[in-house]
Amino acid sequence: MDDLVGSFPEMCNYGQCKLKSLEMICGHMRLMMVQQSFSSSPSKPKYTYDVFLSFRGEDTRFGFTGNLYSALSQRGIFTFIDDNGLRRGEEITPSLRKAIQESRNSIVVFSKNYATSMFSLNELVEILECHANHNMWVLPVFYDIDPSHVRHQKGTYEEAFAMHERGRFKHDIEKLQKWRLALRQAANLSGLHFKIG
């Protein structure tokens, strides 16, 4: 599964390609869950959720991510999605942290404005801590964003970090470095790249 790297252009018939994109992600999640069921032991923790969805709400909640959540749920993949809408704060809530920790897998939907959200960046840091410490499987999905922009903070990601550096985090270099490292680590994982147009 570590060799899973893909680029799936969404062109021509947008609706049909979007459906194929969702099918592809659901297929990868089912395969991962089957592999996990064979490798699980009685001492491994029980999980509340099969998948935790991380995304920038204003970018994809009512489009790609909302449809992905529906597709996963229809296939019996128990998925956590934060229904609280847009986050104005910076820190993730204890209940959301618990949902991340109680999820066996995570799908991170990187979109053009993902890095503008301090909340999303902190959520990503928590997900990668679970990946490192609890063997959470993480599938990055690059939705209409070049993976190298996420990895190297270019384009809209560079602009977002410039905003963070000018704003309330100009004296919190440690926080900025954590976010940058998390983006690099996530973008270096095997994932899927979906282009629009």
C-alpha positions as CSV (number, residue, x, y, z in Angstrom):
1,M,0.0,0.0,0.0
2,D,3.0,2.3,0.5
3,D,3.5,2.3,-3.2
4,L,0.2,3.9,-3.9
5,V,0.9,7.1,-5.8
6,G,-1.6,8.4,-8.3
7,S,-2.7,11.3,-10.3
8,F,-6.2,11.2,-11.6
9,P,-7.2,14.1,-13.8
10,E,-10.8,15.2,-13.6
11,M,-11.6,16.3,-17.1
12,C,-14.4,16.2,-19.7
13,N,-17.4,14.9,-17.9
14,Y,-16.9,16.4,-14.5
15,G,-19.7,14.4,-12.7
16,Q,-18.5,11.0,-14.0
17,C,-14.8,11.7,-13.2
18,K,-15.8,13.0,-9.7
19,L,-17.6,9.7,-9.1
20,K,-14.6,7.8,-10.3
21,S,-12.4,9.8,-7.9
22,L,-14.7,9.0,-4.9
23,E,-14.7,5.3,-6.0
24,M,-10.9,5.3,-6.1
25,I,-10.6,6.7,-2.6
26,C,-13.3,4.3,-1.2
27,G,-11.5,1.4,-2.8
28,H,-8.2,2.3,-1.2
29,M,-9.9,2.6,2.2
30,R,-11.6,-0.8,1.9
31,L,-8.2,-2.4,0.9
32,M,-6.5,-0.7,3.8
33,M,-9.1,-1.9,6.3
34,V,-8.9,-5.5,5.0
35,Q,-5.1,-5.4,5.4
36,Q,-5.5,-3.9,8.9
37,S,-8.0,-6.6,9.9
38,F,-5.5,-9.3,9.0
39,S,-2.7,-7.6,10.9
40,S,-4.6,-6.7,14.0
41,S,-4.1,-8.4,17.3
42,P,-6.2,-8.7,20.4
43,S,-3.9,-6.3,22.2
44,K,-4.5,-3.5,19.6
45,P,-6.9,-0.8,20.7
46,K,-10.5,-0.7,19.5
47,Y,-11.3,2.2,17.2
48,T,-14.5,4.2,17.2
49,Y,-14.1,5.4,13.6
50,D,-12.7,3.8,10.5
51,V,-11.7,7.1,9.0
52,F,-11.2,10.7,10.2
53,L,-11.7,13.3,7.4
54,S,-9.6,16.4,7.6
55,F,-10.3,19.3,5.2
56,R,-10.7,23.0,4.9
57,G,-14.5,23.5,5.3
58,E,-15.0,26.5,3.1
59,D,-13.1,24.9,0.2
60,T,-14.7,21.4,0.0
61,R,-17.3,20.8,2.7
62,F,-20.3,21.1,0.4
63,G,-18.6,19.6,-2.7
64,F,-15.8,17.0,-2.8
65,T,-15.4,16.3,0.9
66,G,-19.2,16.1,1.5
67,N,-19.5,13.7,-1.4
68,L,-16.6,11.7,-0.2
69,Y,-18.1,11.4,3.3
70,S,-21.4,10.2,1.7
71,A,-19.6,7.6,-0.5
72,L,-17.6,6.2,2.5
73,S,-20.7,6.0,4.7
74,Q,-22.7,4.3,2.0
75,R,-20.0,1.6,1.8
76,G,-20.2,1.0,5.5
77,I,-16.9,2.8,6.3
78,F,-17.7,4.6,9.6
79,T,-16.3,8.1,9.0
80,F,-15.9,11.1,11.4
81,I,-16.5,14.5,9.8
82,D,-16.6,17.6,11.9
83,D,-20.1,19.0,11.5
84,N,-19.4,22.3,13.3
85,G,-18.8,24.2,10.1
86,L,-16.1,26.8,9.9
87,R,-13.7,27.2,12.8
88,R,-12.7,30.6,13.9
89,G,-10.3,29.5,16.7
90,E,-6.8,28.1,16.5
91,E,-6.8,25.1,18.8
92,I,-8.7,21.9,18.2
93,T,-11.2,20.9,20.9
94,P,-10.7,17.9,23.2
95,S,-13.6,16.1,21.6
96,L,-12.1,16.5,18.1
97,R,-8.6,15.4,19.4
98,K,-10.4,12.3,20.9
99,A,-12.1,11.6,17.5
100,I,-8.7,11.7,15.8
101,Q,-7.1,9.4,18.3
102,E,-10.0,7.0,18.1
103,S,-9.8,6.8,14.3
104,R,-7.9,3.9,12.6
105,N,-7.2,5.9,9.4
106,S,-7.3,9.5,8.2
107,I,-7.9,11.1,4.9
108,V,-6.5,14.6,4.6
109,V,-8.0,16.6,1.7
110,F,-5.5,19.3,0.8
111,S,-7.1,22.1,-1.1
112,K,-5.9,25.6,-2.2
113,N,-6.9,27.3,1.1
114,Y,-6.1,24.4,3.6
115,A,-3.0,26.2,4.9
116,T,-5.0,29.4,5.7
117,S,-6.7,27.6,8.5
118,M,-4.8,27.5,11.8
119,F,-7.4,24.9,12.9
120,S,-6.7,22.6,10.0
121,L,-2.9,22.9,10.5
122,N,-3.2,22.0,14.1
123,E,-5.5,19.1,13.2
124,L,-2.9,17.9,10.7
125,V,-0.2,18.0,13.4
126,E,-2.4,15.8,15.7
127,I,-3.1,13.4,12.8
128,L,0.6,13.0,12.1
129,E,1.4,12.4,15.8
130,C,-1.2,9.5,15.7
131,H,0.4,8.3,12.4
132,A,3.9,8.2,14.1
133,N,2.8,6.9,17.5
134,H,-0.2,4.8,16.9
135,N,0.2,3.5,13.3
136,M,-2.7,5.5,12.0
137,W,-2.8,5.2,8.2
138,V,-3.0,8.6,6.5
139,L,-4.1,9.1,2.9
140,P,-3.3,12.6,1.6
141,V,-5.7,13.7,-1.2
142,F,-4.5,16.7,-3.2
143,Y,-7.7,18.3,-4.5
144,D,-6.9,20.7,-7.3
145,I,-3.6,21.6,-5.7
146,D,-0.1,20.4,-6.7
147,P,1.4,18.2,-4.1
148,S,4.7,20.1,-4.4
149,H,2.9,23.3,-3.3
150,V,1.9,21.5,-0.1
151,R,5.3,19.9,0.4
152,H,7.4,23.1,-0.2
153,Q,4.7,25.6,0.8
154,K,4.5,27.3,-2.6
155,G,1.6,29.2,-4.3
156,T,-1.4,29.6,-2.0
157,Y,0.5,27.7,0.8
158,E,3.3,30.2,0.6
159,E,0.8,33.1,0.8
160,A,-0.9,31.5,3.8
161,F,2.4,31.2,5.7
162,A,3.3,34.8,4.8
163,M,0.0,35.8,6.4
164,H,0.6,33.6,9.5
165,E,4.1,35.1,9.8
166,R,2.9,38.6,9.6
167,G,0.0,37.9,12.0
168,R,-0.3,36.5,15.4
169,F,2.5,33.9,14.8
170,K,5.3,36.2,13.9
171,H,6.9,35.5,17.3
172,D,5.9,31.8,17.4
173,I,8.5,30.3,15.2
174,E,8.0,26.9,16.8
175,K,4.4,26.7,15.8
176,L,5.1,27.7,12.2
177,Q,7.9,25.1,12.0
178,K,5.5,22.4,13.3
179,W,3.0,23.3,10.6
180,R,5.6,23.3,7.9
181,L,7.0,20.0,9.0
182,A,3.5,18.5,9.2
183,L,2.7,19.6,5.6
184,R,6.1,18.2,4.3
185,Q,5.5,14.9,6.1
186,A,1.9,14.5,4.9
187,A,2.9,15.5,1.3
188,N,5.6,12.9,1.3
189,L,3.2,10.1,2.1
190,S,1.7,8.1,-0.8
191,G,-1.5,9.8,-1.9
192,L,-3.8,10.8,-4.6
193,H,-3.8,13.9,-6.8
194,F,-7.1,15.1,-8.4
195,K,-7.0,17.9,-10.9
196,I,-10.0,19.9,-12.0
197,G,-10.1,20.9,-15.7
